[in-house]
């Protein structure tokens, strides 16, 4: 018998998005190796920053996550238009976004799911909430809110920079 760890990555990272703060739940039988020991065997650019031991009956880490913080590195030519669109979005009380799938279109008010949005130079930062009904995709910030074409959006560097916890979603962003 050779036990293998069970690994569950929480909230799949969208294609093309970088991350500084992915979370995973790993079930290990036996003793837990030291962080530096694990890091030696990981690919370059990947490292374990924090390990937390929980009991078998503990709530999933996912249960305490209310959203994520993202940085979007915009093309300098887009910044002027982005400022205007962000101001319009922040002044709105609702913002209907249409998501198209193979079978149907879904309209959803995303205004309450996007908060703490700011632009400094060419870097846009936004906190995107996750609910039981879903959340806002980072690409939807670019195409839906800023009005950038899908082709232009593909060239924008997007980086997940923080995790928002349910206990305090606005100040609970952590990079541990």
Legacy VTK file of the C-alpha trace (Angstrom):
# vtk DataFile Version 3.0
C-alpha trace
ASCII
DATASET POLYDATA
POINTS 176 float
0.000 0.000 0.000
1.413 3.394 -1.065
-0.745 6.263 0.173
-0.902 9.282 -2.119
-1.928 12.754 -1.019
-5.319 14.037 -2.111
-4.967 17.531 -3.574
-7.804 19.935 -4.241
-7.023 23.329 -5.760
-9.628 25.863 -4.739
-11.274 28.110 -7.332
-9.640 27.352 -10.674
-7.384 30.095 -11.971
-8.620 31.407 -15.338
-6.406 30.686 -18.341
-3.830 33.429 -18.843
-4.088 34.791 -15.278
-1.032 34.788 -13.011
-1.330 34.308 -9.263
0.581 35.185 -6.129
-1.859 33.449 -3.800
-3.327 30.114 -4.852
-4.888 27.908 -2.205
-4.977 24.130 -2.114
-6.181 21.559 0.350
-3.895 18.552 0.624
-4.683 15.445 2.618
-1.475 13.806 3.810
-1.093 10.566 5.724
1.761 10.604 8.212
3.931 13.521 9.231
3.875 16.827 7.405
7.208 17.735 5.770
8.723 21.167 6.424
7.832 23.976 4.007
11.425 24.329 2.800
11.625 20.594 2.143
8.513 20.762 -0.061
9.752 23.902 -1.833
12.965 22.135 -2.903
10.938 19.737 -5.037
8.637 22.335 -6.650
9.194 23.850 -10.106
10.988 27.197 -10.311
8.648 30.111 -9.588
6.372 28.072 -7.328
6.696 27.939 -3.578
4.648 27.083 -0.523
4.262 30.214 1.602
2.030 28.907 4.369
0.908 25.543 5.692
-1.989 25.181 8.068
-2.912 21.911 9.719
-6.624 21.295 10.195
-8.602 18.387 11.533
-10.489 15.948 9.327
-13.861 17.434 10.291
-12.761 21.065 9.755
-14.559 23.302 7.288
-12.941 23.589 3.874
-10.697 26.607 3.308
-13.049 27.495 0.448
-15.832 28.095 2.952
-14.018 31.151 4.327
-13.174 32.767 0.972
-15.453 35.573 -0.220
-13.475 36.714 -3.267
-10.145 37.701 -4.730
-8.125 40.819 -5.406
-6.708 41.293 -8.909
-4.266 43.654 -10.613
-4.783 44.440 -14.298
-1.874 46.017 -16.173
-3.520 48.104 -18.882
-2.060 49.359 -22.136
-1.223 53.084 -21.653
-3.554 53.938 -24.564
-6.471 52.374 -22.658
-5.982 54.269 -19.375
-7.967 57.418 -20.297
-11.001 55.434 -21.402
-10.631 53.116 -18.379
-10.790 56.057 -15.933
-14.073 57.200 -17.450
-15.582 53.697 -17.430
-14.488 53.055 -13.823
-16.065 56.356 -12.704
-19.316 55.430 -14.476
-19.290 51.963 -12.932
-18.627 53.257 -9.408
-21.467 55.786 -9.680
-23.929 53.143 -10.860
-26.294 51.285 -8.561
-26.541 48.326 -10.921
-24.512 46.969 -13.816
-26.072 44.234 -15.920
-23.639 41.876 -17.583
-24.705 39.312 -20.171
-22.894 35.995 -20.159
-23.357 33.815 -23.217
-23.084 30.054 -23.138
-23.726 27.495 -25.854
-27.378 27.172 -24.907
-28.482 30.476 -23.414
-27.738 34.009 -22.295
-27.644 34.875 -18.611
-28.103 38.466 -17.455
-26.768 39.320 -14.039
-26.282 42.466 -11.981
-22.589 42.417 -11.014
-22.390 45.837 -9.329
-22.349 44.426 -5.787
-19.741 41.825 -6.771
-17.075 44.361 -7.801
-15.776 46.691 -5.117
-12.687 48.581 -4.067
-11.777 49.372 -7.701
-8.930 51.844 -8.284
-6.617 52.936 -11.067
-3.049 54.148 -10.434
-1.078 54.834 -13.595
-1.727 51.863 -15.864
-2.480 49.442 -13.010
-6.136 48.748 -12.198
-6.852 46.963 -8.932
-10.218 45.422 -8.113
-11.737 43.117 -5.545
-14.160 40.596 -7.029
-16.603 38.774 -4.778
-17.669 35.152 -5.052
-21.134 34.045 -3.975
-23.013 30.767 -4.090
-24.431 31.942 -7.450
-20.961 32.650 -8.853
-18.797 35.683 -9.310
-17.276 38.053 -11.833
-14.521 36.751 -14.084
-11.422 38.951 -14.373
-11.927 39.063 -18.156
-15.430 40.471 -17.568
-13.928 43.458 -15.761
-12.035 44.243 -18.949
-14.710 43.500 -21.542
-17.889 44.234 -19.577
-16.932 47.168 -17.365
-14.093 48.804 -19.310
-15.475 47.956 -22.751
-12.174 46.536 -24.031
-12.507 44.127 -26.950
-11.903 40.434 -26.207
-8.820 40.585 -28.467
-7.358 43.531 -26.501
-8.276 41.861 -23.199
-6.143 38.833 -24.084
-3.022 41.046 -24.098
-3.683 42.512 -20.618
-1.572 41.006 -17.839
-3.911 39.941 -15.024
-2.534 38.844 -11.662
-4.451 37.498 -8.662
-2.850 39.262 -5.698
-5.007 38.521 -2.676
-7.686 36.401 -1.099
-10.694 38.020 0.571
-12.005 36.260 3.634
-15.632 36.202 4.720
-14.723 37.404 8.191
-13.737 40.804 6.772
-13.932 40.941 2.946
-12.520 44.428 2.417
-9.595 44.272 4.805
-9.206 40.508 4.779
-7.014 40.422 1.666
-4.061 38.236 2.424
-1.028 37.126 0.479
0.126 34.412 2.823
LINES 1 177
176 0 1 2 3 4 5 6 7 8 9 10 11 12 13 14 15 16 17 18 19 20 21 22 23 24 25 26 27 28 29 30 31 32 33 34 35 36 37 38 39 40 41 42 43 44 45 46 47 48 49 50 51 52 53 54 55 56 57 58 59 60 61 62 63 64 65 66 67 68 69 70 71 72 73 74 75 76 77 78 79 80 81 82 83 84 85 86 87 88 89 90 91 92 93 94 95 96 97 98 99 100 101 102 103 104 105 106 107 108 109 110 111 112 113 114 115 116 117 118 119 120 121 122 123 124 125 126 127 128 129 130 131 132 133 134 135 136 137 138 139 140 141 142 143 144 145 146 147 148 149 150 151 152 153 154 155 156 157 158 159 160 161 162 163 164 165 166 167 168 169 170 171 172 173 174 175
